[in-house]
Amino acid sequence: MKVIPMPANTHATQHKIRLALASKGRMETETLAFLDHCGLHVTQPNPRQYIAAMPAIPELEVWFQRSSDIVRKVRYGDVSLGITGFDSVAEYGGDGDEVIVLHDRLGFGGCQLVLAIPDEWDAVTSVDDLVLVARQRATQGHPLRIGTKYEGLVTQFLAEQGIEPHQLIRAEGALEAGPHMGYVDLIADLTATGTTLRENRLKQIEGGTLLNSEACLIGNRYALKNQAQVLTVAKQLLEFFEAHLRATGFHAIIANIQGISPEAVAQKVLSQPDLAGLQGPTIGPVYLRDPNARDWYAISIIVRKQRLVQAVEQLRAIGGSGVVVTPATYIFEDEPGTYHKLLAELGLE
């Protein structure tokens, strides 16, 4: 009898840590841009392949997956970490505690899960009105039909609000067309600005927001608790993410200024409202080519982007010159608070 060898169990023998990212759409684009800004560029030599690398963390293997599948695969341990929208976590995370949210506000992918009804429903402006519509439809033998792909979240919301009876219709793709095509009465879908809803003659209603969502970092509880290397990589990601998010909106300024001493220069700088920096200015001597030239100092400060013009004006007012401005890429401080929160969640701190 011919014996056919079984393929190796790659999951059991894998050495690399898997990070799942969205494989298409706005979430993919914004996730890769965010990682780039964090200094964590993802290299994908063949765009048709679903596996890529992150050179900054060589032990990490990047897998491109659908957003809903990211949550499921983290939940089942097929991948250890993932970045996806919180809406997917809330819908597909399950009733257990297998999925841990390590960071819930990565600053992109912001949207809301909302109920949207046709514009012509003039008398319906709130969830309370929708409760009455559902009851009225029931007397006519036609339950309220709601198109969505978020069956779990929508079922829970409708029950809490008393919108009964109703019929959920699973739908993918362009849900906005559903009410006017006639196969649903209203929809529950994600929106970032509301523009697509308005362009398709749909409107949101008061009290009809089910969930606020943005991109988040998630992980598998077992892997984080029992595999030291996974926890180490998670800490690295959190370090880069928090340092970058902390730096967003700040600029670094370097300038030269005259003074009889560092203390005198510090007094000048601190007299201005926008020049205090995070803890205070850094001041050091400037070594000039002219040995007779003295009393020049270089100052380094961090200022908020929206106060940059005012900060430069204040520097000039106290004699600053040679002003150099660069965007702040990272601001590292103590270990990330999200990491200590994770350790507490795992019972490791």
C-alpha positions in Angstrom: 0.0 0.0 0.0 1.3 3.4 -1.0 1.9 5.7 2.0 1.3 9.4 1.4 3.2 11.6 3.9 1.1 14.1 5.8 2.2 17.8 5.6 3.9 19.2 8.6 1.7 21.0 11.2 3.0 24.5 10.4 0.9 26.0 13.3 2.5 23.8 15.8 6.0 24.3 14.6 5.9 28.0 13.8 8.6 30.1 15.3 7.5 33.5 14.0 4.8 35.5 15.7 1.8 36.3 13.6 0.3 39.8 13.3 -2.9 40.0 11.2 -3.8 43.2 9.3 -6.7 44.1 7.1 -6.4 42.9 3.6 -8.3 45.5 1.7 -10.1 48.9 1.7 -9.7 51.9 3.8 -8.6 49.9 6.9 -5.7 48.3 5.0 -4.5 51.7 3.6 -4.8 53.5 6.9 -3.2 50.7 8.9 -0.1 50.5 6.7 0.2 54.3 6.8 0.0 54.3 10.6 2.6 51.6 10.9 4.9 53.5 8.5 4.5 56.6 10.6 5.5 54.5 13.6 8.6 53.3 11.9 7.2 49.9 11.4 7.1 49.6 7.6 5.5 46.4 6.2 7.3 44.9 3.2 5.2 42.8 0.8 7.3 41.8 -2.2 4.4 40.1 -3.9 1.1 42.0 -3.4 -0.8 38.8 -4.3 0.6 37.0 -1.3 -1.1 37.3 2.1 2.1 37.0 4.1 4.5 40.0 4.6 7.3 41.1 6.9 8.1 43.9 9.3 11.9 44.4 9.2 11.9 46.5 12.4 10.6 43.4 14.3 12.1 40.5 12.4 10.4 37.8 14.5 7.0 39.2 13.4 5.2 37.7 10.4 2.4 39.8 8.9 -0.8 38.1 7.6 -3.3 40.0 5.6 -6.9 38.9 6.4 -10.4 40.2 6.3 -11.3 42.3 9.3 -13.9 39.9 10.6 -11.4 37.0 10.1 -8.7 38.9 12.1 -10.8 38.7 15.2 -11.7 35.1 14.7 -8.1 34.0 14.1 -6.9 35.9 17.1 -9.7 34.3 19.1 -8.8 30.8 18.1 -5.0 31.4 18.4 -4.2 31.1 14.7 -2.5 34.5 15.0 -1.3 36.0 18.2 -1.9 39.7 17.5 -4.0 41.8 15.1 -5.0 45.3 14.2 -8.7 45.8 13.2 -11.7 48.0 13.9 -13.3 47.8 17.3 -16.6 47.1 15.6 -15.2 43.8 14.4 -14.0 43.0 17.9 -17.4 43.7 19.4 -19.2 41.7 16.7 -16.9 38.6 16.4 -15.0 38.5 19.6 -17.3 36.0 21.2 -18.6 35.6 24.7 -15.3 34.4 26.2 -12.1 36.2 27.2 -9.8 34.8 24.5 -9.4 38.2 22.8 -7.7 41.0 24.7 -7.8 44.6 23.5 -4.2 45.9 24.1 -4.8 49.4 22.7 -8.3 50.7 21.8 -7.5 54.1 20.3 -4.9 54.0 17.5 -6.2 57.2 16.0 -7.5 56.0 12.6 -10.4 54.1 11.2 -12.9 56.1 13.2 -16.5 55.4 12.4 -19.9 54.7 14.0 -22.4 51.8 13.7 -25.7 53.6 13.2 -29.3 53.0 12.2 -30.3 54.8 9.0 -33.8 55.2 7.6 -35.2 56.6 4.3 -35.4 60.4 4.1 -39.1 60.1 3.3 -39.9 58.8 6.8 -40.5 62.4 7.9 -42.3 61.5 11.2 -39.5 59.2 12.4 -36.6 61.2 14.0 -35.6 59.0 17.0 -35.4 55.4 18.3 -38.6 56.0 20.2 -40.4 56.7 17.0 -38.9 53.6 15.5 -40.4 51.5 18.4 -43.8 52.8 17.4 -43.2 52.0 13.7 -42.2 48.4 14.6 -45.4 48.0 16.6 -47.5 49.5 13.8 -45.9 47.2 11.2 -46.7 44.2 13.5 -50.4 44.9 13.4 -50.1 44.8 9.6 -48.3 41.5 9.6 -45.0 43.0 8.3 -42.2 43.0 10.8 -39.6 45.8 10.5 -36.9 44.5 8.2 -33.3 45.7 9.0 -30.4 45.0 6.7 -27.0 44.6 8.4 -23.9 42.5 8.6 -23.6 43.2 12.4 -26.2 40.7 13.5 -25.0 40.3 17.0 -24.7 44.0 17.9 -27.9 44.9 16.1 -29.9 42.1 17.8 -28.7 43.2 21.2 -29.4 46.9 20.5 -32.9 46.3 19.2 -33.8 44.1 22.2 -32.5 46.8 24.6 -34.5 49.5 22.8 -37.7 47.4 22.6 -37.8 47.6 18.8 -40.0 44.5 18.3 -40.9 42.6 16.3 -38.2 42.9 13.7 -36.5 40.8 11.0 -32.8 40.9 10.4 -31.6 40.4 6.9 -28.0 39.6 6.5 -26.5 41.8 3.8 -23.0 42.6 2.5 -21.7 45.3 0.2 -23.7 48.4 -0.6 -26.4 48.3 2.1 -27.4 51.9 1.4 -29.4 50.7 -1.7 -31.5 48.3 0.3 -34.3 50.5 1.5 -34.9 52.0 -1.9 -34.7 48.7 -3.6 -37.3 47.4 -1.2 -35.8 44.3 0.4 -35.2 46.1 3.7 -36.9 49.0 5.5 -33.8 50.4 7.1 -30.1 49.5 7.6 -27.6 49.3 10.4 -24.2 50.1 9.0 -20.9 51.9 9.6 -20.4 55.5 8.7 -17.5 57.8 9.1 -19.0 61.1 7.9 -22.5 60.3 7.0 -21.9 61.5 3.4 -22.7 58.1 1.8 -25.9 57.8 3.7 -27.1 61.3 2.7 -26.1 60.7 -0.9 -28.3 57.6 -0.9 -31.3 59.5 0.7 -30.9 58.0 4.1 -30.7 59.7 7.5 -29.6 58.9 11.0 -31.9 59.1 13.9 -31.6 60.4 17.5 -30.4 57.6 19.8 -29.6 55.4 16.8 -25.8 55.1 17.3 -25.0 51.5 18.3 -21.2 51.8 18.6 -18.3 54.1 18.2 -15.3 52.4 16.7 -11.7 53.0 15.6 -8.7 50.8 15.0 -7.3 48.8 17.9 -4.6 46.3 18.7 -5.8 43.0 19.9 -4.1 39.8 21.1 -4.8 36.2 22.1 -4.9 35.8 25.8 -3.2 32.4 26.0 -0.4 33.4 23.7 0.3 36.6 25.6 0.2 34.9 29.0 2.2 31.7 28.1 4.6 32.7 25.3 7.2 35.2 26.5 8.2 36.2 23.0 4.6 37.2 22.1 4.4 39.4 25.1 7.8 41.0 24.3 6.6 41.8 20.7 3.3 43.2 22.1 5.3 45.5 24.3 7.5 46.6 21.4 4.4 47.5 19.3 2.8 49.4 22.2 6.1 51.3 22.7 6.1 52.5 19.1 2.4 53.1 19.0 2.2 55.2 22.2 5.4 57.1 21.4 4.1 58.0 18.0 0.6 58.9 19.2 2.1 61.0 21.9 4.3 62.9 19.4 1.4 63.6 17.0 0.7 67.3 17.0 4.1 68.3 18.4 7.1 69.9 16.7 10.7 70.0 18.0 12.4 73.5 17.8 16.1 74.2 18.0 17.3 77.8 18.2 20.3 79.9 19.2 20.1 82.7 21.8 22.5 84.9 23.6 22.7 85.1 27.4 25.2 85.5 30.2 24.5 82.0 31.5 22.3 79.0 30.9 20.1 80.0 33.9 19.6 83.5 32.3 18.6 81.9 29.0 16.2 79.6 30.8 14.6 82.5 32.5 14.1 84.2 29.1 12.6 81.1 27.6 10.3 80.3 30.5 9.0 83.8 30.5 7.2 83.0 27.2 3.9 81.0 27.4 4.6 78.6 24.5 8.3 77.8 25.1 8.2 75.7 28.3 8.3 72.4 26.4 7.2 69.1 28.0 9.2 69.5 31.2 11.3 72.6 30.3 13.9 73.7 27.7 17.2 71.9 27.1 20.0 74.4 27.0 23.6 73.9 26.0 26.6 76.1 25.0 27.3 76.9 21.3 31.0 76.5 20.4 31.8 79.2 17.9 34.7 79.4 15.5 35.4 82.9 16.7 37.2 82.4 20.0 36.2 85.9 21.1 32.5 85.3 20.6 30.8 84.1 23.8 27.6 83.7 25.6 25.6 81.9 22.8 23.5 79.0 23.8 21.4 76.4 21.9 17.9 75.7 23.2 15.8 72.7 22.3 12.0 72.6 23.1 8.9 70.7 22.1 5.8 72.8 21.1 2.3 72.0 20.0 1.8 72.2 16.2 -1.1 74.6 16.5 1.1 77.0 18.5 4.1 76.8 16.2 3.8 80.3 14.7 3.4 81.9 18.1 6.3 79.9 19.5 8.6 81.2 16.7 7.5 84.8 17.3 8.2 84.4 21.0 11.7 83.1 20.3 12.4 86.0 18.1 11.1 88.4 20.8 13.7 87.1 23.3 16.6 87.2 20.8 16.4 83.7 19.3 17.8 83.1 15.8 18.6 80.2 13.5 15.3 78.5 14.3 15.0 74.9 13.1 11.7 73.1 13.2 11.1 69.4 12.7 8.0 67.3 13.4 8.3 65.1 16.4 8.2 61.4 15.4 8.3 59.8 18.8 8.1 60.9 22.4 9.2 58.0 24.6 8.5 58.4 28.3 8.0 55.7 30.9 6.9 52.2 29.9 3.5 52.4 28.1 0.5 52.5 30.4 -1.3 50.1 28.1 1.5 47.5 28.7 1.1 47.6 32.5 -2.7 47.4 32.0 -2.1 44.3 29.8 0.1 42.7 32.5 -2.6 43.3 35.1 -5.2 41.8 32.8 -3.0 38.7 32.4 -2.3 38.5 36.1 1.4 39.1 35.5 1.8 42.2 37.5 
